Amino acid sequence: MTKKIPVYIQMHNEMRQAILSKEWKKDEKIPSERTLAETFNVSRMTARQAVSSLVEEGLLERRRGAGTFVAADKVQEKSSGIPSFTETIESYGKTPSSKLVSFYTKQASESEAAKLHIGRTESVLVMERIRYADNVPICYEVATLPGFVIEELSKEDVTRHLYRSLSEKGYKIARAEQTISATWASEKTADLLDVKRESPILRVRQVSYTQDGRPIEYVRAQYVGSRYEFVIDAVN
């Protein structure tokens, strides 16, 4: 039985295509949620869901007091080495820990399929968790992995020792690509990270690759700006 695609996903896909085709240009303000709802003949809540999903993907960005814009191109700098939250926190003499928010499988979204180089009909494993340093929430992350991981690793392997477990199965992480941008905490993120709504947030999107160049993990993370910073080790 074919599942009907949710209306907000259909709207998301049409808006995404408008951005990718440059019908909506970089740094251009998009119509208000009310106008979008009228244009697509949907409720304002549905329009808000579609816009929020594009903001999460980094294709749109909200600007306080100005509205929502097509995200402008940003300067990208790559950090040296593969980042490890656990090792970073431990290097400061703090105790890292995690809280699992959700753990489930589903059909890959368009963006997940593109990032992991898999088909849209393939399944993926999604893990949401909050990362802590000395019990203070630092980061909320959503990690997506190819469906085969479900067959080869247990839930404990994935949630507690993901990279080590992958390495033991022959999938050693060799490199990672990160995109870092700034945003504001949504109501959900603010609640999860125990900060005020619209507090500064560092948004990180990361794809990790195995030694043979295969993408094995797609992570969308949000760090509390006042609690975490990234240092770029640039070598000429």
C-alpha positions as a Markdown table, in Angstrom:
| # | Residue | x | y | z |
|---|---|---|---|---|
| 1 | Met | 0.0 | 0.0 | 0.0 |
| 2 | Thr | 1.4 | 3.4 | -1.0 |
| 3 | Lys | 1.5 | 5.9 | 1.8 |
| 4 | Lys | 0.2 | 9.4 | 1.0 |
| 5 | Ile | 2.9 | 12.0 | 1.2 |
| 6 | Pro | 2.0 | 14.6 | 4.0 |
| 7 | Val | 0.9 | 17.9 | 2.6 |
| 8 | Tyr | 3.7 | 19.9 | 4.3 |
| 9 | Ile | 6.3 | 17.6 | 2.7 |
| 10 | Gln | 4.7 | 18.2 | -0.7 |
| 11 | Met | 4.8 | 21.9 | -0.1 |
| 12 | His | 8.4 | 21.6 | 1.3 |
| 13 | Asn | 9.5 | 19.8 | -2.0 |
| 14 | Glu | 8.0 | 22.5 | -4.2 |
| 15 | Met | 9.6 | 25.3 | -2.2 |
| 16 | Arg | 12.9 | 23.4 | -2.2 |
| 17 | Gln | 12.8 | 23.1 | -6.0 |
| 18 | Ala | 12.1 | 26.9 | -6.2 |
| 19 | Ile | 15.3 | 27.5 | -4.3 |
| 20 | Leu | 17.5 | 25.0 | -6.1 |
| 21 | Ser | 16.2 | 26.2 | -9.5 |
| 22 | Lys | 17.0 | 29.8 | -8.4 |
| 23 | Glu | 13.4 | 30.9 | -8.9 |
| 24 | Trp | 13.9 | 32.1 | -5.3 |
| 25 | Lys | 17.3 | 33.7 | -5.3 |
| 26 | Lys | 20.0 | 33.7 | -2.5 |
| 27 | Asp | 19.3 | 36.3 | 0.2 |
| 28 | Glu | 15.8 | 36.9 | -1.1 |
| 29 | Lys | 13.0 | 37.3 | 1.3 |
| 30 | Ile | 10.3 | 34.7 | 0.8 |
| 31 | Pro | 6.5 | 35.4 | 1.1 |
| 32 | Ser | 4.9 | 35.4 | 4.6 |
| 33 | Glu | 3.4 | 32.2 | 6.0 |
| 34 | Arg | 0.0 | 33.7 | 5.4 |
| 35 | Thr | 0.7 | 34.3 | 1.8 |
| 36 | Leu | 2.3 | 30.9 | 1.3 |
| 37 | Ala | -0.7 | 29.2 | 2.9 |
| 38 | Glu | -3.0 | 31.0 | 0.5 |
| 39 | Thr | -0.7 | 30.3 | -2.5 |
| 40 | Phe | -0.5 | 26.5 | -1.7 |
| 41 | Asn | -4.1 | 26.4 | -0.4 |
| 42 | Val | -3.1 | 25.0 | 3.0 |
| 43 | Ser | -3.4 | 26.0 | 6.6 |
| 44 | Arg | -0.9 | 28.4 | 8.2 |
| 45 | Met | 0.3 | 25.6 | 10.4 |
| 46 | Thr | 1.1 | 23.4 | 7.4 |
| 47 | Ala | 2.9 | 26.4 | 5.8 |
| 48 | Arg | 4.9 | 26.9 | 9.0 |
| 49 | Gln | 5.9 | 23.2 | 9.1 |
| 50 | Ala | 7.1 | 23.4 | 5.5 |
| 51 | Val | 9.1 | 26.5 | 6.2 |
| 52 | Ser | 10.6 | 25.1 | 9.4 |
| 53 | Ser | 11.7 | 22.0 | 7.6 |
| 54 | Leu | 13.6 | 24.1 | 5.1 |
| 55 | Val | 15.1 | 26.2 | 7.9 |
| 56 | Glu | 16.4 | 22.9 | 9.5 |
| 57 | Glu | 18.0 | 21.9 | 6.1 |
| 58 | Gly | 19.8 | 25.2 | 6.0 |
| 59 | Leu | 18.0 | 26.4 | 2.7 |
| 60 | Leu | 16.1 | 29.1 | 4.5 |
| 61 | Glu | 17.0 | 31.3 | 7.5 |
| 62 | Arg | 14.9 | 33.3 | 9.8 |
| 63 | Arg | 16.1 | 36.9 | 10.7 |
| 64 | Arg | 14.7 | 38.5 | 13.8 |
| 65 | Gly | 12.3 | 41.3 | 12.9 |
| 66 | Ala | 12.9 | 40.9 | 9.2 |
| 67 | Gly | 11.3 | 37.6 | 8.1 |
| 68 | Thr | 12.5 | 34.5 | 6.4 |
| 69 | Phe | 15.1 | 34.5 | 3.6 |
| 70 | Val | 16.7 | 32.1 | 1.2 |
| 71 | Ala | 20.0 | 31.3 | 2.9 |
| 72 | Ala | 22.9 | 33.2 | 1.5 |
| 73 | Asp | 26.1 | 31.4 | 0.6 |
| 74 | Lys | 28.5 | 31.2 | 3.6 |
| 75 | Val | 32.3 | 31.0 | 3.8 |
| 76 | Gln | 33.2 | 27.4 | 4.7 |
| 77 | Glu | 36.2 | 26.4 | 6.8 |
| 78 | Lys | 37.1 | 22.9 | 7.6 |
| 79 | Ser | 38.3 | 21.9 | 11.1 |
| 80 | Ser | 41.3 | 19.7 | 11.4 |
| 81 | Gly | 40.6 | 16.0 | 12.2 |
| 82 | Ile | 37.3 | 14.2 | 12.9 |
| 83 | Pro | 35.4 | 15.9 | 15.7 |
| 84 | Ser | 34.4 | 13.9 | 18.8 |
| 85 | Phe | 32.1 | 15.4 | 21.3 |
| 86 | Thr | 33.1 | 12.9 | 24.0 |
| 87 | Glu | 36.9 | 13.5 | 23.5 |
| 88 | Thr | 36.4 | 17.3 | 23.4 |
| 89 | Ile | 34.4 | 17.4 | 26.6 |
| 90 | Glu | 36.9 | 15.0 | 28.4 |
| 91 | Ser | 39.8 | 17.2 | 27.3 |
| 92 | Tyr | 38.3 | 20.0 | 29.5 |
| 93 | Gly | 38.1 | 17.7 | 32.5 |
| 94 | Lys | 34.3 | 17.4 | 32.3 |
| 95 | Thr | 32.2 | 14.3 | 32.1 |
| 96 | Pro | 30.3 | 13.7 | 28.9 |
| 97 | Ser | 26.9 | 12.0 | 28.8 |
| 98 | Ser | 23.9 | 11.5 | 26.5 |
| 99 | Lys | 20.1 | 11.2 | 26.8 |
| 100 | Leu | 18.3 | 9.3 | 24.1 |
| 101 | Val | 15.2 | 11.2 | 22.9 |
| 102 | Ser | 14.1 | 8.9 | 20.1 |
| 103 | Phe | 15.4 | 5.9 | 18.1 |
| 104 | Tyr | 13.4 | 4.6 | 15.1 |
| 105 | Thr | 13.5 | 3.6 | 11.4 |
| 106 | Lys | 11.7 | 5.2 | 8.5 |
| 107 | Gln | 11.9 | 5.8 | 4.8 |
| 108 | Ala | 14.7 | 8.2 | 3.9 |
| 109 | Ser | 13.7 | 11.8 | 3.2 |
| 110 | Glu | 15.0 | 13.5 | 0.0 |
| 111 | Ser | 17.8 | 15.2 | 1.9 |
| 112 | Glu | 18.8 | 12.1 | 3.9 |
| 113 | Ala | 19.0 | 10.0 | 0.7 |
| 114 | Ala | 21.1 | 12.6 | -1.0 |
| 115 | Lys | 23.5 | 13.0 | 1.9 |
| 116 | Leu | 23.9 | 9.2 | 2.4 |
| 117 | His | 23.9 | 8.3 | -1.3 |
| 118 | Ile | 21.0 | 5.9 | -1.0 |
| 119 | Gly | 17.7 | 5.6 | -2.8 |
| 120 | Arg | 14.5 | 7.4 | -1.6 |
| 121 | Thr | 12.8 | 4.0 | -1.0 |
| 122 | Glu | 15.5 | 2.8 | 1.3 |
| 123 | Ser | 15.1 | 2.8 | 5.1 |
| 124 | Val | 17.3 | 4.7 | 7.5 |
| 125 | Leu | 17.9 | 4.6 | 11.3 |
| 126 | Val | 17.3 | 7.9 | 13.1 |
| 127 | Met | 18.6 | 8.7 | 16.5 |
| 128 | Glu | 17.8 | 11.9 | 18.4 |
| 129 | Arg | 19.8 | 12.6 | 21.6 |
| 130 | Ile | 20.9 | 15.4 | 23.9 |
| 131 | Arg | 24.6 | 15.6 | 24.7 |
| 132 | Tyr | 25.8 | 16.9 | 28.1 |
| 133 | Ala | 28.9 | 18.1 | 29.9 |
| 134 | Asp | 28.8 | 17.7 | 33.6 |
| 135 | Asn | 25.0 | 17.2 | 33.3 |
| 136 | Val | 24.6 | 20.6 | 31.5 |
| 137 | Pro | 22.9 | 20.3 | 28.1 |
| 138 | Ile | 25.3 | 21.3 | 25.3 |
| 139 | Cys | 23.9 | 19.9 | 22.1 |
| 140 | Tyr | 20.7 | 18.4 | 20.6 |
| 141 | Glu | 21.5 | 16.2 | 17.6 |
| 142 | Val | 19.6 | 14.1 | 15.1 |
| 143 | Ala | 21.8 | 11.4 | 13.5 |
| 144 | Thr | 20.7 | 9.4 | 10.4 |
| 145 | Leu | 22.4 | 6.2 | 9.3 |
| 146 | Pro | 21.8 | 3.8 | 6.4 |
| 147 | Gly | 19.4 | 1.0 | 7.2 |
| 148 | Phe | 21.9 | -1.7 | 7.0 |
| 149 | Val | 23.3 | -0.5 | 10.4 |
| 150 | Ile | 20.1 | -1.9 | 12.0 |
| 151 | Glu | 21.0 | -5.4 | 10.9 |
| 152 | Glu | 24.7 | -5.2 | 11.9 |
| 153 | Leu | 24.6 | -3.3 | 15.2 |
| 154 | Ser | 22.5 | -3.4 | 18.3 |
| 155 | Lys | 20.7 | -0.4 | 19.8 |
| 156 | Glu | 23.4 | -0.2 | 22.5 |
| 157 | Asp | 26.2 | -0.3 | 19.9 |
| 158 | Val | 24.6 | 2.7 | 18.1 |
| 159 | Thr | 23.6 | 4.9 | 21.0 |
| 160 | Arg | 26.7 | 4.4 | 23.2 |
| 161 | His | 29.7 | 3.6 | 21.1 |
| 162 | Leu | 28.7 | 4.3 | 17.5 |
| 163 | Tyr | 32.1 | 5.0 | 15.9 |
| 164 | Arg | 33.8 | 2.2 | 17.8 |
| 165 | Ser | 31.1 | -0.2 | 16.9 |
| 166 | Leu | 31.2 | 0.8 | 13.2 |
| 167 | Ser | 35.0 | 0.4 | 13.2 |
| 168 | Glu | 34.7 | -3.2 | 14.7 |
| 169 | Lys | 32.3 | -4.0 | 11.8 |
| 170 | Gly | 34.9 | -2.7 | 9.2 |
| 171 | Tyr | 33.4 | 0.8 | 8.8 |
| 172 | Lys | 36.1 | 3.0 | 10.2 |
| 173 | Ile | 35.4 | 6.7 | 9.9 |
| 174 | Ala | 38.1 | 8.3 | 7.8 |
| 175 | Arg | 36.8 | 11.9 | 7.4 |
| 176 | Ala | 33.9 | 14.2 | 8.0 |
| 177 | Glu | 32.5 | 17.3 | 6.3 |
| 178 | Gln | 30.9 | 20.0 | 8.4 |
| 179 | Thr | 28.8 | 23.0 | 7.6 |
| 180 | Ile | 28.4 | 25.5 | 10.6 |
| 181 | Ser | 26.0 | 28.3 | 10.7 |
| 182 | Ala | 24.2 | 30.5 | 13.3 |
| 183 | Thr | 20.5 | 30.5 | 14.2 |
| 184 | Trp | 18.1 | 31.0 | 17.0 |
| 185 | Ala | 16.7 | 28.3 | 19.4 |
| 186 | Ser | 13.2 | 27.2 | 18.4 |
| 187 | Glu | 10.7 | 26.4 | 21.2 |
| 188 | Lys | 11.5 | 22.7 | 21.0 |
| 189 | Thr | 15.3 | 23.2 | 21.0 |
| 190 | Ala | 15.0 | 25.7 | 23.8 |
| 191 | Asp | 13.1 | 23.2 | 26.0 |
| 192 | Leu | 15.5 | 20.4 | 25.2 |
| 193 | Leu | 18.6 | 22.4 | 25.9 |
| 194 | Asp | 17.2 | 24.4 | 28.8 |
| 195 | Val | 17.7 | 27.9 | 27.3 |
| 196 | Lys | 15.4 | 30.7 | 26.5 |
| 197 | Arg | 13.6 | 30.7 | 23.1 |
| 198 | Glu | 15.6 | 32.5 | 20.4 |
| 199 | Ser | 18.9 | 32.1 | 22.3 |
| 200 | Pro | 21.9 | 31.9 | 20.0 |
| 201 | Ile | 22.5 | 28.5 | 18.5 |
| 202 | Leu | 25.4 | 27.1 | 16.4 |
| 203 | Arg | 23.9 | 24.7 | 13.9 |
| 204 | Val | 26.1 | 22.0 | 12.5 |
| 205 | Arg | 25.4 | 19.6 | 9.6 |
| 206 | Gln | 28.0 | 16.8 | 9.3 |
| 207 | Val | 28.4 | 13.9 | 6.9 |
| 208 | Ser | 30.9 | 11.2 | 8.0 |
| 209 | Tyr | 32.6 | 8.9 | 5.5 |
| 210 | Thr | 34.3 | 5.5 | 5.7 |
| 211 | Gln | 37.8 | 4.9 | 4.3 |
| 212 | Asp | 36.4 | 3.8 | 1.0 |
| 213 | Gly | 34.5 | 7.1 | 0.7 |
| 214 | Arg | 31.1 | 5.8 | 1.7 |
| 215 | Pro | 28.8 | 8.2 | 3.7 |
| 216 | Ile | 27.9 | 6.4 | 6.8 |
| 217 | Glu | 26.3 | 9.1 | 9.0 |
| 218 | Tyr | 24.4 | 12.4 | 8.5 |
| 219 | Val | 24.1 | 14.5 | 11.6 |
| 220 | Arg | 22.2 | 17.7 | 12.2 |
| 221 | Ala | 23.2 | 19.2 | 15.5 |
| 222 | Gln | 22.4 | 22.4 | 17.5 |
| 223 | Tyr | 24.9 | 23.7 | 20.1 |
| 224 | Val | 24.1 | 26.3 | 22.7 |
| 225 | Gly | 26.1 | 29.3 | 21.6 |
| 226 | Ser | 27.0 | 30.4 | 25.1 |
| 227 | Arg | 28.3 | 26.9 | 26.0 |
| 228 | Tyr | 30.2 | 25.7 | 23.1 |
| 229 | Glu | 32.6 | 27.0 | 20.4 |
| 230 | Phe | 34.4 | 25.7 | 17.4 |
| 231 | Val | 38.1 | 26.3 | 16.8 |
| 232 | Ile | 39.3 | 26.0 | 13.3 |
| 233 | Asp | 42.8 | 24.6 | 12.7 |
| 234 | Ala | 43.7 | 26.1 | 9.4 |
| 235 | Val | 46.9 | 25.0 | 7.6 |
| 236 | Asn | 48.2 | 26.7 | 4.5 |
